[in-house]
Amino acid sequence: KVEGDGTGYDIKSLDDNGNTIYIEVKSTEGGRDTEFFISPNEVEFSKIHKNNFYIYRVFNLNIKELSGELYITQGYVLDEFDYEATEFKLSPKWYYKHYWAKRMLKQNKSVTVE
């Protein structure tokens, strides 16, 4: 069964023994050692379900010829791959000051916002 974004995996399936497995497919046109991206949600899901979480890694992908190569890994992805944080999610600092100030005021507490 193919699932949507946000689930932490792409495909929910069964192994030969009837156990549920979760498959995340990652593909690149580059070779086996080409870096790929994975979401924090997918990393966390792989940690929670490490015994039945798999990366199906498609590399040397050629869309025109509909060809590629595949290897499969099982487990918590941070145990299986080297990783580097490459992005930050940012919010303006003032947002949280004013958000919490409004929340405190609703509770009739005194607030000072700088």
Backbone bond lengths (Angstrom), bond angles and torsions (degrees), N, CA, C in turn:
res aa  C-N    CA-C-N  psi(-1)  N-CA   C-N-CA  omega(-1)  CA-C   N-CA-C  phi
1 K - - - 1.454 - - 1.521 108.15 -
2 V 1.321 117.40 127.52 1.457 122.26 178.59 1.525 108.23 -86.78
3 E 1.331 116.07 131.97 1.465 121.80 -178.84 1.525 109.67 -109.19
4 G 1.321 117.55 167.43 1.452 121.85 -179.39 1.513 113.09 -89.56
5 D 1.331 115.10 175.98 1.455 120.83 177.33 1.527 109.95 -60.50
6 G 1.319 114.69 149.70 1.457 120.08 176.68 1.513 113.97 94.84
7 T 1.332 117.46 -9.60 1.465 119.29 -179.17 1.521 112.33 -83.11
8 G 1.332 117.61 -19.70 1.455 121.29 -177.46 1.516 113.40 96.16
9 Y 1.310 116.31 -0.14 1.461 121.84 179.15 1.527 108.24 -159.04
10 D 1.341 116.04 164.99 1.466 120.88 179.87 1.522 112.69 -97.79
11 I 1.320 116.39 -37.60 1.468 121.16 -172.96 1.520 109.92 -133.85
12 K 1.316 115.89 132.24 1.467 122.43 172.94 1.525 106.19 -105.19
13 S 1.328 116.59 124.39 1.459 120.08 -174.95 1.528 109.87 -140.83
14 L 1.322 116.03 -172.01 1.464 122.33 177.14 1.520 108.71 -124.06
15 D 1.336 116.07 142.04 1.455 119.12 174.30 1.530 109.22 -83.33
16 D 1.335 117.03 -175.79 1.466 121.24 -177.07 1.531 113.34 -63.15
17 N 1.337 116.96 -21.05 1.468 121.46 179.43 1.518 113.12 -95.93
18 G 1.333 117.24 3.99 1.459 121.09 179.00 1.518 114.03 86.07
19 N 1.338 118.21 8.01 1.462 122.03 177.91 1.527 110.36 -81.85
20 T 1.321 116.33 143.00 1.454 121.38 177.92 1.523 109.82 -68.55
21 I 1.330 116.07 133.68 1.457 121.51 172.58 1.521 108.84 -127.47
22 Y 1.327 115.32 154.03 1.457 122.52 -179.63 1.520 108.05 -118.57
23 I 1.316 116.59 128.94 1.457 122.25 -175.65 1.524 109.65 -118.74
24 E 1.302 115.49 126.99 1.459 122.27 172.57 1.525 106.91 -111.07
25 V 1.342 117.03 121.94 1.457 121.89 -178.03 1.528 108.65 -97.77
26 K 1.328 115.50 127.86 1.465 121.90 176.81 1.512 107.91 -125.79
27 S 1.328 116.95 128.34 1.470 119.69 -176.90 1.514 111.04 -131.82
28 T 1.342 114.73 147.61 1.460 122.24 174.18 1.521 108.74 -144.39
29 E 1.313 115.95 155.32 1.455 120.69 174.62 1.524 110.65 -77.21
30 G 1.339 116.88 -20.39 1.458 121.75 -179.42 1.517 112.13 -76.77
31 G 1.319 114.91 -179.78 1.455 121.80 -176.93 1.509 114.45 -72.39
32 R 1.313 114.68 -176.44 1.466 123.65 -175.58 1.526 113.14 -53.50
33 D 1.334 117.19 -36.48 1.462 121.15 -176.14 1.523 114.10 -92.70
34 T 1.331 117.84 7.95 1.464 121.08 178.70 1.523 110.05 -66.26
35 E 1.332 115.41 135.07 1.467 120.64 178.35 1.526 110.10 -66.54
36 F 1.323 116.28 153.16 1.458 122.11 175.01 1.514 108.58 -141.91
37 F 1.311 116.17 166.00 1.461 121.62 -176.68 1.523 110.46 -103.45
38 I 1.327 114.17 149.72 1.464 121.18 177.16 1.528 106.99 -143.99
39 S 1.312 116.53 143.35 1.462 120.42 -176.68 1.529 110.93 -81.36
40 P 1.333 117.21 156.74 1.465 120.08 174.64 1.536 111.89 -56.95
41 N 1.321 116.31 -35.76 1.465 120.66 178.73 1.529 110.97 -63.44
42 E 1.323 117.08 -41.61 1.463 121.23 179.16 1.531 110.78 -66.68
43 V 1.333 116.43 -39.43 1.469 120.36 177.52 1.527 109.99 -61.82
44 E 1.317 116.56 -48.35 1.471 120.74 -179.06 1.525 111.36 -63.47
45 F 1.330 116.34 -41.53 1.465 119.94 178.79 1.529 110.45 -61.34
46 S 1.347 116.49 -40.48 1.471 119.91 179.73 1.519 111.74 -65.71
47 K 1.325 116.69 -30.18 1.469 120.68 177.86 1.525 110.79 -70.32
48 I 1.308 116.01 -44.48 1.473 121.46 -178.33 1.525 111.17 -68.91
49 H 1.338 116.78 -36.40 1.474 122.29 -174.81 1.527 111.51 -114.13
50 K 1.334 116.92 36.97 1.468 120.08 -171.86 1.523 113.92 -59.40
51 N 1.312 118.06 -27.69 1.464 119.89 -179.26 1.524 113.72 -75.68
52 N 1.330 116.36 -18.12 1.464 118.53 -179.84 1.533 112.60 -136.50
53 F 1.341 115.59 30.90 1.463 122.05 176.98 1.524 108.62 -111.62
54 Y 1.340 115.93 132.44 1.459 121.85 -177.78 1.518 110.92 -130.14
55 I 1.326 115.69 141.18 1.463 121.81 167.65 1.527 106.14 -100.58
56 Y 1.314 116.43 122.30 1.458 121.82 170.61 1.525 105.37 -98.61
57 R 1.303 115.93 103.85 1.467 122.73 -172.08 1.524 109.77 -97.85
58 V 1.332 115.33 105.99 1.465 122.16 178.45 1.530 107.24 -95.13
59 F 1.331 116.51 125.01 1.456 121.35 179.94 1.528 109.11 -132.51
60 N 1.319 116.27 170.23 1.465 121.26 -172.84 1.531 110.69 52.06
61 L 1.319 114.68 38.05 1.463 120.81 -178.39 1.523 109.91 -70.03
62 N 1.329 115.83 129.89 1.460 122.44 176.56 1.524 106.87 -125.01
63 I 1.319 115.35 101.43 1.464 121.11 -176.33 1.524 111.42 -62.00
64 K 1.337 117.59 -42.31 1.466 120.64 -178.11 1.525 111.55 -60.38
65 E 1.317 117.00 -40.22 1.462 120.39 -178.17 1.534 112.69 -94.85
66 L 1.334 116.08 -0.98 1.467 121.67 -177.24 1.537 110.71 50.85
67 S 1.336 114.31 51.20 1.457 119.05 -179.17 1.520 110.40 -135.43
68 G 1.302 115.40 160.65 1.451 122.46 177.57 1.513 109.07 -179.07
69 E 1.316 115.52 176.19 1.456 121.43 176.32 1.520 108.31 -117.04
70 L 1.333 116.33 161.87 1.461 120.78 -172.30 1.516 111.03 -139.82
71 Y 1.339 115.22 139.97 1.457 120.35 161.74 1.523 107.49 -134.87
72 I 1.317 116.25 158.97 1.456 122.33 -174.82 1.519 109.11 -126.59
73 T 1.332 116.57 133.93 1.464 120.98 172.75 1.514 108.31 -123.55
74 Q 1.308 115.44 153.49 1.467 121.57 179.05 1.512 108.92 -123.10
75 G 1.333 116.10 142.81 1.456 120.65 172.56 1.506 114.70 116.76
76 Y 1.306 113.67 -171.17 1.465 123.09 178.97 1.525 108.05 -66.18
77 V 1.315 117.76 120.93 1.464 120.97 -171.58 1.523 113.38 -61.16
78 L 1.329 118.21 -31.40 1.457 119.33 -179.35 1.526 112.06 -74.58
79 D 1.327 117.50 -13.88 1.465 121.54 171.59 1.524 110.88 -84.64
80 E 1.319 116.94 -22.68 1.464 122.14 -173.24 1.524 113.88 -99.51
81 F 1.337 117.96 -22.29 1.460 122.09 -174.33 1.525 110.59 -133.64
82 D 1.346 115.93 151.20 1.454 120.48 167.62 1.522 106.91 -74.84
83 Y 1.317 116.78 152.11 1.455 118.75 -177.92 1.520 110.95 -143.55
84 E 1.333 113.98 158.44 1.455 122.32 178.50 1.523 107.61 -144.99
85 A 1.321 116.54 127.59 1.463 120.32 175.51 1.521 108.23 -70.60
86 T 1.320 117.43 126.66 1.462 120.56 -175.34 1.521 113.52 -121.47
87 E 1.321 118.35 -5.37 1.459 120.85 -178.66 1.516 110.34 -141.65
88 F 1.319 115.97 154.29 1.450 123.46 172.87 1.523 107.63 -126.83
89 K 1.305 116.66 144.42 1.463 121.46 171.90 1.523 106.45 -97.84
90 L 1.307 116.70 121.86 1.461 121.31 -174.64 1.520 111.71 -114.66
91 S 1.335 114.92 143.63 1.463 122.70 172.09 1.522 106.83 -131.78
92 P 1.313 117.92 146.45 1.470 119.47 178.80 1.531 110.74 -58.37
93 K 1.320 116.37 137.74 1.467 120.60 -179.76 1.524 111.52 -60.99
94 W 1.321 116.33 -36.83 1.459 119.16 -178.11 1.523 111.73 -62.60
95 Y 1.330 117.71 -28.56 1.461 120.45 -177.26 1.523 110.69 -57.78
96 Y 1.318 116.57 -48.31 1.458 119.81 -176.49 1.522 111.90 -69.46
97 K 1.337 117.09 -36.29 1.464 119.11 177.04 1.521 110.11 -60.52
98 H 1.324 116.70 -47.56 1.454 120.11 -177.85 1.525 111.91 -73.85
99 Y 1.321 117.36 -33.71 1.461 120.47 177.19 1.525 109.87 -60.91
100 W 1.335 116.04 -49.54 1.468 119.38 -178.38 1.521 111.24 -69.22
101 A 1.332 117.22 -33.33 1.458 119.91 177.76 1.526 110.16 -63.26
102 K 1.325 116.68 -46.68 1.469 120.07 178.13 1.519 111.14 -60.76
103 R 1.312 115.44 -40.68 1.465 119.58 -180.00 1.532 111.10 -64.00
104 M 1.326 117.08 -42.49 1.463 121.14 179.62 1.529 110.38 -66.19
105 L 1.332 116.55 -40.02 1.462 119.90 179.70 1.523 111.23 -63.23
106 K 1.331 116.81 -36.87 1.458 120.42 177.46 1.530 110.98 -62.96
107 Q 1.325 115.85 -26.80 1.469 121.14 178.97 1.532 111.21 -92.93
108 N 1.355 115.72 12.00 1.469 122.49 -179.96 1.521 113.18 58.00
109 K 1.312 117.15 39.42 1.470 121.81 176.12 1.520 108.21 -108.50
110 S 1.310 116.76 149.22 1.463 119.12 -179.80 1.512 110.30 -77.08
111 V 1.344 115.11 145.30 1.453 121.38 -173.99 1.526 109.27 -140.81
112 T 1.332 115.93 141.15 1.456 121.93 170.93 1.527 106.94 -122.54
113 V 1.334 116.13 123.97 1.455 121.09 179.02 1.514 108.59 -111.94
114 E 1.314 117.65 125.89 1.468 122.13 -179.51 1.509 110.51 -87.11
